[in-house]
Amino acid sequence: MFELTQLRCFTTVATELNFRRAAERLNMTQPPLSRQIQLLEHHLGVELFARTTRSVALTAAGRAFFIEAQNLLERAQQAAITARRFAEGDIGTVNISFVGSAVYEFLPKVIAEARLKQPQVKIDLSEMNTYQQYEALRARRIDLGIVRAPLLEPGYATECLVREPFVLAVPSAHRLADAEAVSVQDLDAQPFLMYAHAAYPPFNELLTGLLRSARVAPDYVQWLGSSLTILALVNAGMGLALVPRCASSVVFKNVVFRDIDLGEGAQSELHLIWREGNDNPAFTMLLEGIRNAVRDGWA
């Protein structure tokens, strides 16, 4: 099959209709240029030029091939540009999964920053709980996960992004909504909404364990799968709840958020997880963008 070098030689001669000028443009001598044209004609099985001692003209086949040759060269150039841009992380696709609570503040800011710096990178988002993300990462369905607990397995990397306290969500009509201060002991025997273990194991285990250690026994009325659902039920007056501070950015008419001292180590965490050796350049650039956003105090 013919080569791109032969196409460049052909299109230059076809433009100049003069072998000497074409050779000068290509920084080569006439004999090798003529040889490249002959090889091209041999591969195609047609004559591309009508040559005389005084002139060079395109044949009918040459005129038809000239259009296609230009298109091929343009496509080859674009392919090279695309490859370079992909290697530099300017284009491509990154698949990100996230826990629902990351949407409140962290994720929108990171995605907005990423779109500014990498506008041609497509970001595919999927909401999953932490353990679903572990499986998706192992199956290579995602590049990056935003989870509540680190993935401590060989071949995977984990990085803590955010640590923040829990706050108490209280129905506005509840006595604790206007109390001077709120303590863990105030939660004893109170109707309480808790994260279901199947949906949020890290929160369930942390919060139920903390309350047991404090010898506090709330009246668990519902076990739920998301902070948004929990807050909706607090808004309906069904009970109290401990939620990450970021969830307080969600406004409900009848929900009051109160600071509460749960003791050292009672924090909500967001972790990044990814597969070591991920060779997607767009992923590498996005990961660095997320780190920069955290360093800049966006999360």
FENCORPE-V783131 format. One record per residue. RES is the residue in three letters. PSI is psi in degrees with one decimal (NA if undefined). D_CENTER is the distance of its C-alpha to the mean C-alpha in Angstrom with 1 decimal. Layout:
BEGIN
res	psi	d_center
RES	PSI	D_CENTER
RES	PSI	D_CENTER
END
This chain:
BEGIN
res	psi	d_center
MET	152.5	40.4
PHE	163.5	40.5
GLU	162.1	38.2
LEU	-33.2	36.3
THR	-40.7	38.9
GLN	-37.3	41.6
LEU	-41.1	39.7
ARG	-41.4	39.5
CYS	-45.2	43.2
PHE	-49.4	44.1
THR	-30.8	42.2
THR	-44.6	43.8
VAL	-40.4	47.2
ALA	-30.6	46.8
THR	-43.8	45.9
GLU	-30.3	48.7
LEU	39.8	51.2
ASN	119.6	52.7
PHE	-35.8	52.0
ARG	-49.6	53.1
ARG	-38.9	50.8
ALA	-41.8	47.9
ALA	-40.4	48.5
GLU	-42.1	48.5
ARG	-33.0	45.2
LEU	2.2	43.7
ASN	46.5	45.4
MET	169.7	47.4
THR	168.0	51.0
GLN	-41.3	52.4
PRO	-49.6	53.3
PRO	-29.8	49.8
LEU	-46.7	48.5
SER	-36.9	51.2
ARG	-41.6	50.4
GLN	-39.8	46.7
ILE	-42.1	47.9
GLN	-41.6	50.4
LEU	-40.4	47.9
LEU	-45.4	45.6
GLU	-36.2	48.6
HIS	-44.9	49.5
HIS	-39.2	46.1
LEU	-26.0	46.2
GLY	22.6	49.9
VAL	157.7	50.7
GLU	131.4	52.2
LEU	-25.4	49.9
PHE	143.4	52.4
ALA	112.9	56.1
ARG	138.6	57.6
THR	176.3	61.0
THR	-20.1	62.5
ARG	-16.3	61.9
SER	161.8	58.6
VAL	129.4	55.3
ALA	150.0	54.0
LEU	137.7	51.3
THR	175.0	52.5
ALA	-42.1	51.4
ALA	-38.1	49.0
GLY	-40.1	47.9
ARG	-40.8	47.1
ALA	-41.9	45.0
PHE	-29.3	43.2
PHE	-44.4	42.6
ILE	-45.7	40.2
GLU	-37.0	38.2
ALA	-40.8	38.2
GLN	-42.1	36.7
ASN	-41.6	33.9
LEU	-41.8	33.2
LEU	-39.3	33.1
GLU	-41.0	30.8
ARG	-37.9	28.4
ALA	-40.2	28.7
GLN	-42.4	28.0
GLN	-37.4	24.9
ALA	-40.3	23.7
ALA	-41.4	24.2
ILE	-43.6	22.3
THR	-43.3	19.4
ALA	-42.9	19.5
ARG	-42.7	19.8
ARG	-39.1	16.9
PHE	-43.7	14.7
ALA	-29.5	16.1
GLU	-2.5	15.5
GLY	12.8	11.7
ASP	-26.0	12.7
ILE	168.3	11.8
GLY	-168.0	10.1
THR	137.3	7.4
VAL	126.9	4.2
ASN	118.2	5.1
ILE	132.9	4.6
SER	159.7	8.2
PHE	151.9	10.2
VAL	150.5	13.9
GLY	-37.1	15.5
SER	-16.0	16.8
ALA	-17.5	13.5
VAL	-25.0	13.6
TYR	-46.4	16.9
GLU	-50.0	16.0
PHE	-56.5	13.2
LEU	-47.1	10.1
PRO	-37.8	11.6
LYS	-41.7	12.5
VAL	-43.9	9.3
ILE	-40.5	7.7
ALA	-42.3	11.1
GLU	-41.2	11.3
ALA	-39.9	8.2
ARG	-30.4	9.9
LEU	-42.0	13.1
LYS	-28.4	12.5
GLN	66.7	10.5
PRO	-22.7	11.9
GLN	-1.3	12.0
VAL	127.4	8.5
LYS	128.4	7.6
ILE	114.1	4.7
ASP	123.6	6.4
LEU	140.4	7.1
SER	129.4	10.0
GLU	126.5	12.5
MET	156.5	14.4
ASN	172.7	16.8
THR	-45.6	16.6
TYR	-30.3	18.7
GLN	-36.2	17.1
GLN	-36.5	13.8
TYR	-47.5	16.1
GLU	-39.5	17.4
ALA	-36.1	14.2
LEU	-42.5	13.2
ARG	-35.1	16.8
ALA	1.4	16.8
ARG	28.7	13.7
ARG	-17.9	12.2
ILE	156.4	8.9
ASP	-33.9	7.3
LEU	137.3	6.7
GLY	145.9	8.9
ILE	108.7	10.3
VAL	172.3	14.0
ARG	-13.9	17.5
ALA	141.1	19.1
PRO	154.9	18.3
LEU	102.2	18.3
LEU	72.6	21.4
GLU	148.6	21.8
PRO	139.6	22.5
GLY	-2.5	19.7
TYR	147.0	16.9
ALA	146.0	15.9
THR	140.2	15.7
GLU	124.9	15.6
CYS	126.8	16.9
LEU	-47.3	15.2
VAL	135.2	17.6
ARG	129.3	21.2
GLU	156.1	23.2
PRO	165.6	26.4
PHE	151.0	27.2
VAL	159.6	29.3
LEU	123.2	31.9
ALA	124.3	31.4
VAL	135.6	35.0
PRO	139.4	36.6
SER	-23.6	38.3
ALA	-6.3	41.6
HIS	149.3	41.5
ARG	-29.6	43.7
LEU	-14.6	40.9
ALA	-30.9	39.2
ASP	8.8	42.1
ALA	149.9	43.0
GLU	-38.3	43.6
ALA	158.1	41.3
VAL	134.6	39.5
SER	169.0	39.7
VAL	-36.9	38.5
GLN	-24.5	42.1
ASP	-14.2	41.9
LEU	-8.4	39.6
ASP	130.8	42.3
ALA	7.6	43.5
GLN	146.6	41.1
PRO	130.7	39.3
PHE	140.7	35.8
LEU	125.2	32.5
MET	151.3	30.4
TYR	133.4	27.1
ALA	141.5	27.8
HIS	-37.4	27.5
ALA	-30.1	25.9
ALA	-42.4	23.0
TYR	69.4	22.6
PRO	-44.0	24.7
PRO	-44.2	23.8
PHE	-43.7	25.0
ASN	-50.0	27.8
GLU	-40.4	29.2
LEU	-49.7	28.8
LEU	-43.1	30.5
THR	-36.8	33.1
GLY	-40.1	34.0
LEU	-43.0	34.4
LEU	-38.0	36.6
ARG	-43.3	38.8
SER	-32.1	39.2
ALA	2.9	40.4
ARG	40.4	42.8
VAL	130.9	41.3
ALA	88.0	41.3
PRO	165.3	39.6
ASP	97.2	40.4
TYR	112.0	37.1
VAL	-23.7	37.3
GLN	144.5	33.9
TRP	118.5	31.0
LEU	166.0	27.8
GLY	-9.7	24.2
SER	154.8	22.3
SER	-38.0	23.0
LEU	-43.3	23.3
THR	-42.1	26.0
ILE	-46.2	27.8
LEU	-34.6	28.0
ALA	-37.5	29.3
LEU	-32.4	32.0
VAL	-42.8	32.9
ASN	-31.8	33.3
ALA	-0.1	35.7
GLY	18.3	37.7
MET	-15.5	37.1
GLY	-177.1	36.5
LEU	167.6	34.8
ALA	148.7	31.4
LEU	126.3	29.5
VAL	156.8	25.9
PRO	148.3	23.4
ARG	-32.9	24.2
CYS	-27.4	21.0
ALA	-17.2	22.3
SER	-9.1	25.2
SER	-13.2	23.3
VAL	121.4	23.9
VAL	121.6	27.3
PHE	139.0	30.0
LYS	-38.3	33.5
ASN	27.2	35.2
VAL	129.8	32.9
VAL	135.0	33.8
PHE	129.2	31.7
ARG	138.7	33.8
ASP	144.6	33.2
ILE	134.8	34.4
ASP	108.2	35.1
LEU	1.5	33.9
GLY	166.9	34.7
GLU	136.9	33.0
GLY	-7.2	29.8
ALA	78.7	29.1
GLN	151.6	25.7
SER	137.2	22.4
GLU	146.8	19.5
LEU	132.1	15.7
HIS	144.6	14.5
LEU	138.8	11.4
ILE	142.1	12.0
TRP	164.1	11.2
ARG	127.4	13.6
GLU	141.5	15.8
GLY	10.9	16.3
ASN	119.5	12.9
ASP	18.3	13.9
ASN	108.6	10.9
PRO	-35.3	11.4
ALA	-36.4	8.3
PHE	-44.3	6.6
THR	-42.7	9.7
MET	-41.4	9.6
LEU	-40.9	6.3
LEU	-43.5	8.0
GLU	-36.5	11.1
GLY	-38.9	10.1
ILE	-43.1	9.5
ARG	-41.3	12.8
ASN	-39.7	14.5
ALA	-40.0	13.8
VAL	-42.8	15.4
ARG	-31.1	18.2
ASP	1.4	18.8
GLY	23.4	19.5
TRP	-18.1	16.9
ALA	NA	16.4
END
